[in-house]
Amino acid sequence: MQVFTTERLRNTALLSHNGAGKTSLVEALLYATGAITRQGRVDDGNTVSDYEPEEIKRRSSIQLSLVPILWNDHKVNLLDTPGYADFIGEVIAALRVCDEAILVVSAVAGMEVGTALLYRRVQDNKLPSLIFISKMDRENADFDRAMESIQKIVGKKAVPLQVPLGAASTFKGVVSLLPQPEALPPEVENKVEKARERLVEAIAETDETLATKFLEGETLSDEELMGGLKRGVADGQLVPILCGSAFQGTGMRELLDAVLKLLPGPAERGPVTAKGPRGEQLLQADPGGPLTAFVFKTSADPYVGKLSYFRVYRGTIKSDSQVFNGSKSQMERLGQIFVLRGKAQEQVAHIVAGDIGVMAKLAYTSTGDTLCEKDTPCSVESLRFPTPYYSMAVLPKSKADLDKMTTSLTRLREEDPSLDVRREQGTGETLLVGYGDAHLDVALERVKRKFGAELVLQLPKVPYRETIAAPTQTEYKHRKQTGGHGQYGHVFLRLEPTGRGGGFQFQSAIAGGVVPREYISWVEKGVAKALQDGVLAGFPVVDLKVTLYDGSYHDVDSSGICFEIAGSHALRKGALEASPILLEPILKLEVVVPEGYSGDIIGDLNSKRGRILGMIPEGDGHTRIEAHVPQAELLRYALELRSITQGRGSFTVAFDHYEDVPPHLTQRIVDQNKREKEAARA
């Protein structure tokens, strides 16, 4: 593939709700430009951008895919992104390195929830954008209805650049409003005239000079309108709307023309900020400047090993050279540089500022790192992913998989840093944390296929605790005769609850040496061991004060281990007599939802034994609801909230405190824990 200059590059993210037609649109664009001789179909699993086995199986994108489109002496790097919310990390990576976005809206479904949420991300990233209404040939396609749904989200700045000729089975093409259309089919003549009037007015409103001419009744030329439209798109005042059919191939060339004419290239987007030894610096897209390249994705390829996707912000990166990792202060040796089209790799000698490429087998570099020159070190801000919120316990399927699990999960995180892997201290489980069930299921499929480890998921255990509700005194005498020296340890313990958060306290009130000083620490050790396996359901005992106040010993038969055994048994005996209770972790939950969902959320939290702490208007049509909710009720909350709010809600949780488990639930938890232990022994 030829190397294009910075001025002839575009980096464009394709975004939409799942199923709106992004991948089919990529196929149609490739076919329209002669890159492929036959369009693939998502249902057939033979598209260029959905090539991973997990994508073919699900008939849906699960990772960003790089697909360069060559058109009119330009290269448009399309980044086809997943539409399913579980894979938002891929979208964030794409938005970071793109200069603009195309949002795809189905003419049948209109602007769906996922697309609306992604449009907000485009705004947050201050990216120019346009919208393509797809599937105009499908049954029930309706351009006007799709436009209404778009304008509800985007507002008046959403302006059509085209009028469709028919819809569904009668769809046969599009009429562009710029330049001024000439011979028009009679059935759309009036519609085109009104649409052009609205377009001219919208463009004029974004530019003072054009507005003056428009209000004075002067005719604005197509050149003036195109210039005003491009400026309006660049500063976010206008979002052009185009339409077509990927299946028919209608509207593809017009879409590519709009990308080149209306959306900015890397040099037009302005500088990128980086940090160096002398503070912040602005990186211009200059191919002749010192190298700065940002790695935005890492993938494990079964044939060439680790692949690192990068965008060059400044300078030129060359095959078979050395670069400096400014994020890790390490030199990296580069081999061959590639450009990708889906999974197809093509070798190139170099990649210039503004372009995107791939390198294989980098030793130190990972996602979010910056590659530069050692004498001009710098680093671009790394990627920031939302905190993952859906946790599942991950276990090896067999003993052979146990040996591979840790390494596989580490390599998985290199490939998908939006995942988290952590150890839950309260239960001893390894947790895999992502954005939903599909995210974690795909992660395990990749682990099996790429790293050879079979892992399984199960709901994580709740880290319950036990304590006592009443003070008590207890005694235990450990005595055993074995033929030689015997065993003897005798203790009296006083047990008292300390209140929530009081922790474990041990003290000695021994007087007169009834228990020698050297054995007291052994008693404490035995008590501490017994605390780890409570008396109700085997959960650790907390918030307890233990006092050793009496006992006895034998000059010959006593030893430290004897008093450890006595202390352990005394603690268990006393805890059973001190009204033991079960404690559960209570989480501080904050849910942000559109105002219309507040009542549903509060009702759901009340059914989960939640206590509403407050409702706070966010000022943008959203409400933040704060509540205390038992952890046991929130194990699948990520999925439940998505269902209630159609994906519009978000939440965060943090541990707050422990509370008593209601009596009617305690026995159920005790019985369940007993069954699990019996199953584990079997």
N, C-alpha and C positions, 0 to 999 in steps of 0.2 A: 504493500500500500504506500502511495506517495506521501511525503511529509508536507503538510500544509503550513503556511505562514500563520502567525498569530491572528492577523486581520481576517483570515478566511476560516476561522474556527467558531463553532458554537457548542456550548455544553448545556444540554437541556434535559431536565428531569421530567419523566412521564409519570403523572400521579392520578389516582382515582380510587374510588371504592372498588372492592373486589368484584370482578365480573363486568366492569363497564366497557372493556375492550381494548386495554392498552397493548397487550401482547399481539392481538390480531392487527392492531394499527401498525405496530412495528413491522409485521410481516408484509402488510400492504405497502408500506413505504419502501421496504427493501425490494419488493417486486416492481414497484413503479419506477425505481431508479436503476433497475437492471442488475442489482446485486445478487438476486436469486431468480431462478427460472420458474419456480413453482411456489405458491404460497402454502405454508404449513398451516395446520389447524390445531388449536389448543386441545380439542377433543381427541385428535389423533396422536398427540404427544410428539409432534415433529416440527415445532417452531424453533426459530433461531435463538430466542431469548429465554425460553423455558426449557432447559436441557438437563437439569439435575433430575435423577430418578424420583426424588421426593416431589418435584414439581409435576413431572409427567403423571405420577400416581394420583396426585390431588387435582390435576388440571387447573393449576393456579400457581402464580409466581410466589416464591418464598424468599428470593434473594434479588438484590439489584443485579442487572445484567447490562453490560456495556455493548452497545450496537452503533458503530459509526455509519452514518448515511452520507454518501457523496452526492452532491447536487449543485449544479451550476458553479463548478470550480470551488466549492466550499466543502468542509467536512462538519457534519452535525453529529456530535457525540450524544446519542440518546442513551439515557440511563433509565431503563425500564424497571420500575420498582414494584414491590408487592402492594396489593390493595388491602390485604387483611391486616387488621390492627395489631395482631401478635408480632408482626415483623416490622414494626415502626423503626427499629434500629437501622434497617437497610435504607429506609426513606431518609432518615436523618443524615446518614453518610452521603447519600446522593445529593441532598440539598446543600450540603456543605461545599461541594466542589462544582456545582452547577451555577451558571450565571442567570438562568431563567427556568421557567416551568411551563409545561403544557398540562392542563387539567382535562381529563377525558370524562365526559358526561354522556350517559346513555340517553338516546332520544326516547326510549321506552320508559325507563325508570326515573329520569330527571336527575337532579343533583342530589345524590344520596348522602347519608350521614358521613361516611368515610371521606368523601370528596370535600365536603364542607369543612371537616376538621383539618384536612390537608391544606385547604386554601388558607386557613388561619396560620398554619406553619409557614406557608409561602409569604404571607404578610409579615410574620415575625422575622423572617429572614430578609425582608425587603427585596424580594426577587420580582422582576417583571414577569408577567404571565399572560397567556392566552388560553382560551377554552375551546376544545373541539367536541362538538356534539356528534357522537358516533351512532352507528346502527340505524341510520335514517331509512334503511331498506327493510327493517324488521317490522313484523306485525305490531300494531298499536304505537308505532313511532309517531311522535307529535313534537315538531320543532317549537311551536309556540308554548306548549305546556312545559317543555324542557327549559325554555328561556325564562318563564315565570319562576321556576324553581331556582334557577341560577340567580336571578335578580333579587330573590328573597335573601340570599346569602351575600352576594357581591354588591348589590345595590345598583344605582344608576350608572356606575362606571362600566358595567357590562354592556357592550355595544356590539350588535351583529355586524360583521363585515360581509355576510352573504345571506341570500334568501334561497331556501331549497326549492327545487322544482319537484313538487309532489312529496309524498311520504309513504312509507311502507311499500306495498306492491307497486305503487305508481311513482316511486322515487326514481328520477332519471338524471339528476345533476344539480348544480348550484349556479346561482348568479352572483357574481362579486359586485360589491357596491363601489369599490375603488379599483381602477379608474371608473369614471362615469359609464355605466352600461349603455349600450346602444340598442340594437334590435332585440326586443324582449318578447317572450311568449305572452300573448294577451292575458292569460289566466293569472300572471304574477305582476303585470305592469303596475297596477295600483299599489300592490304590496311593496314592490321594489322602490317606488317613488317615495312612499312614506318612510320606509326603512332608511333610505339615503338621507332624507331630511333629518331624521333623528340622529344619524351618524354625524352629519355635518355640524349639527348643533352641539353634540357632545364634544367633538374635537375643538370647536370654537371656544367652548367654555373653559378649556384648559390652557388657553394661550391669550394673553391680553391683546396682542396685535390682531390675531384672527378674530377675536370677539368683537373688536371695534369695527372691523370690516363687515362682519356678519350682521351686526346691529344696524349698520348704515346701509344695508341692503346690497352690498357688493357681492359678486360671485367669487367664491374661493376656488382656486384652481386645484386640480388633482395633486399637483406637486406640493402646494401649501397644505392641503389636507393630509397627505401622506407624511410630510414632515411633522405636522402637529400631532398626528396619531403616534408616530414613533416616539416623540418626546413625552406624550401622555402615558404611553406604555412604560417607558423607561422610569418615570418617576411615580408610577403606581396610580395615576389618575384614571387610566383607562385599561379595561381588560377586553380585548377583541374576542368575538365569538365566530368560529367557523364551524362547518358541518360537513358530513360526508358518510361514506360507507366503506369500511375496510374490505368487506366481502366483494363489493363491486369494484373497488379501487377508485371510487369517486371522491374527489376532493383532496387527494394525496399531494398532487403537485402544488395546488393552491396553498395547502398547509405548509409545505416546505418553503414556498416563496414567502409566506408570511413570517416564518422563522428567520429567514435571512434578511428580510426588509424591516421587520419591526422589533425583533429581539436583539439585545446587544451581544457583541462578542466580548472576549476576555479583556481586551484593551479598553473597551467602552465602559466596562463595569467599574472601573476605578481600582485603586490600589488595595492590597490586602495587608493587614497589620501583622507584624512579626516582632518577636523579642530577641534582642541580641545583647552583647556585652555592654553596649552603650545605651541600653534602653530600647524603647519601641522604635520601629522603622517601618516605612511604607514600601511595599513591594509592587513595583510597576511590572506589567506583563511585557518585559523586555527580553527577547531571546538572547541578547548579547550580554546581559547582566550576570552577576554571580548566581549560581544555582540555588534555588529553593524549591523543593518538591514535597508534597504532603501525601502521606500514605493513608487512604481512607477506607481500605478494606483488605482483609487477608482471607485467602481461601486455600484449602488443602486440595491439590490436584493429584489424582492417583498416578499420573505419569511423570510429571515434572516436579512434584513436591509442593512446597509452600509458594503461593503466588501472592504478590503484593501489588495492589492497584494504587496508582498514584496520579496526582495532577501536578504539573509543573506550574508554579506561580511566577517564577522568574528564572531566566537563564535557559540553558539547554542541557539535557541529561543524555549521556552517550553510553552505548553498549561497551562492555569490556573496559570499564573505567573504575576509579575509586571515588567514593563520596564519603561525607562525614555525617553521621547521625547526630544532629544537633540536640535531639531529645535525650539521647543516652550517652553522648560523648564517646562514640565508637566509630572507627573507620569501617566502612562496608565495601566489599569487593563486588562489583556488578558484573554479571555475565551478559547474556543476550537480553535485550529489551524487546517486548512484543506490543502489538496492538491487538485487541480482541474484537471479534464479532460474535457475540454469544460465547460458545466454547472454542471456536476456531481461533488459532493463534497465528499471527503473521509477524515475522521478524522485521525490525526496522533498525537503522543505524543510530538514530537519535530521536528525541521528542523535545519539541520547543515549548516555550512559555505559552500557557493557555491550553495545551493539549493534555490528553489522558492516556496513560499506558500501563503496562504490567511488567514486573520483574519477578524472576524465580529465585528461590533458595537464598534469600537474604538471611544472614546469620543472626543479627541482633535486632533487626527492625520489626516492629509490630504496628498494628493499627493505631493511628493518631500520632505517629512519629514524623519528624521533619528531616529530610535529607538536604544537605547543603555542602558548601566547601569549607574546609577546615580553617582557612584563614579569614573567612567571613561567616562565622557560625551564627545561626539564628534558629528560632523555632516558632512555628505557627501554633496557635491555641489548639489543643487536642479536641477530639470529639466529646460531646457531652450527651449522654443518653439518659432518658428518664429512669428513675429508680425502679427496677423490676419489682413486681408485687405478687406474682403468683408462684407459690412455693410448693414443691413436692419433694418427698424423700426419695433419694435415688440409691438403688442397691444393685450389686452385681447379680447376674442370673445364676452364675456358678462360681466355684472357687477359682477356676482359671480366669474368669472375668474380674475377680477381685484384684488380681495382680495388675490388670490393665486399667482399672477404673480411674485411679488418680491421674495417670499420664494422659488418658483419653480425655478426661474432663478439662485438664489444663490446655490441651491442644484445641479442644472445642471452644474454650474461651478466647483463644487467639483468633479463631475464625469468626466468632460472634461475641464481641466484648459487651454487647447489651445483656448477655446472660450473666448470672452470678452463681458462684458455687461457694457454699460456706458450711461450716460445721456448727450444728446447734448444740451448744454446751449442755443445755438442760435435758436433752434426750439422747445425745451421742450420735444423732443421725447426720448424714451428709445431705444437704438440701440443694436442689437445683432450682434456681429462681429465674423466671422470665415474665413474659407479658400475657401468657394464657396457655391453655392446654395444647393448642396446635404448635405453639413455639417450642414447648418442651418435647412433644412427640417427635417433631422434626429433628430436634437436637439429638435424641436418642437414635433415630434412624441413621443420622450422619455418623454418629459414634460407631455404630455397628458396621456401616459400609466402608468408612474411611479408616477407622482405627482398629477394627476387629474385636471390639468389646460389646457384649450384650448386657445392657442395663435395663432395669425395670423401675417404674415409678409407683409410689403409693402415697396416700395422704399422710402428711407428717403427723407425728405424735404431738400431743399437747403437753408441754412441760408442767404437769400438775405438781403440786407440793403437798406435804402433809404437815400438820402441827397438832398441838394439844389445846383443849379448851379449858382444862381445869388443872390445878396443881395436884401433885400426888407424891407419895414416898414409896420407894420400892427397895427390895433387897434381893441379892442373888449370891449364892455360894457355889463356887466351882470347886469340886473336890473329886479326885480320881486317884485310885491306887493301882499301880501297874506292876508291882513286884519289886522294883527298886525304889528310887525316889518317886514320890507321888506328886500330885498336882493340887495346889490349894490357892484359892483367891476368893475373898469375901468382901462385898461392898454394899453400902447403903447409899442410895441416891435420892435426892430431892429434885423433882421436875416441876418447872413453872413456865407458863407461857409468857413471852416477852412483848406480845403485841406485834402487828404487822410491820415488817421491816426491822424487827429487833435483832434478827440473826441468831447465830448459835453462840452461847456463852458457856464456859466451863470454869468452875472455881472449886477450890478445896477448902473445906472447913474442918479438916482433920486436926484433932488435938490429942496429945499424949502419945503420938506415934503408933496408933492402932493400925494404920496403914503406913509403912515406911515411905519416906519421901521419894525414893527411887522408883516406887511402883505407881505413884500418882499420875505421872505422864502416860503410863501404860493404860491406866483406867480411861484417861481422856482419849487415847488412841482408839480403844475399844468402843467407846461411846460414839466417836466421830465416824467409825466404820459402820456402826449400826444405823446411824442417821441416813446413810445413803440408800438403804432399803427399808422404807417405812412399813408400818404395821397394817395399814388399810389396803393399799393397792400396790405397794412396792415403790412408791415415789419418795424422793428425799424429804426428810423431816427438817423443818426450818422454824425460826422464831421461837427458840427454846433455850431456857437457862437450866443447866444441870449442875447440881452441887453435890460433891462427894463429902458426906458428913460423918460417916462411920464405916467400920469394917473390921476385919481381923486377918492375921497372916500366920504362916507356919515357918519356923526358923529354917527347916530343911526343904519342905515341899513347895514353898511359894517361889514364884518367879514372875518376871514381867509379863510373859505370855499368859500366865494364869490370871493375872489381874486384867489383862486386855479382854480375855474371854468373859470374865465376870462382869466387866463394865458393859460389854456388848449385850449380853443377855439381860442384864438389869435394865438397860435402856429400853429394850424391846418389851419387856414385861411391864415396865412402868408406863410406857406410851399407850399400851392397850388399856390400862386402867385409868387413863387421864382424859377420857372423852376425846379420842382422836377425830380430827376433821380433815376434809380434803379442801385444798385451796386451788383456785384456777387463776391463770394470768388474765388480767384485764388490759386491753389495748386502748390507747387514745386514737380514735379514728377521725379523720377529717375527709369529708366527701364534698367535692365541688361538682355541681350539676346545674343545668339550665333551670330557671325558676319553676317551670311547669312540672318538674319532676320532684320537687321538694316533698310534697305530701306522700308520694309513693315511697321515697327513701325513708322518711320518718316512720311510716307504717311498717316497712320491712325491718328497720332497726329495732322497733318495739317488739316485733315477733322474735327477734334474736336476743332478747333479754338486755337490749341496749338501753343506756340512760342518755337522753339528749341533753347536751350541755349548752348548746346555743345554735342560733342560725344567724349568719352574717352575710348581708348582701355584698357581692363583689363589685357591683357597679357596671358590669358588662352583660347584664341579663343572667348572671349566674349567682348561685347561693352556695356558701360554704356552711356545711352542717358538721358540728363537732359532737362527738359522743364517746362514752365509755362502753365498750362491748367486749364480752368474753372472747378470748382467742378461739375457743372451740367452735364458735358460731361464725367465724370469718375464714375458715379454711378454703372455701371456694368463692369468696366474696368477689374476686376479680371477674369471674364468669357471671355471677348473679347481678353485679352492678351493670355490666355490659348489656345483659338481657333487659334489665329494667329501663335503662336509659338509651337503648339502641346505640350503645357505644359512645354516648355524649358525656358520660361521667368519668371522673377520675378520683383517686383517693390516695391517702397516705396513712400508714399506721406506725405506731411506736409503742413499746411496752410502757405501761404506766404503774401498775401495782397488782398485788394479789388480793383476792377476796374469797370468802367461803363459797364452796359449791352448794347450791340448794340441796336440801336433804333428799328430795325426790329424784335427783340426778346422780347422787353419790353412789348408790348401789349399782346403778347401770354402769358407771365408769369402773367400779371395782370388779364387777363381773366380766366386763370386756377385757380388762387388763389381765385377769386370771386366765381367760380363754387364750389370749395372745401368748402368754407365757407357756401354757400347756402345749400350744401348737408349735412354739419354738423348740421345746424339748423333744417333741415328736419328730 
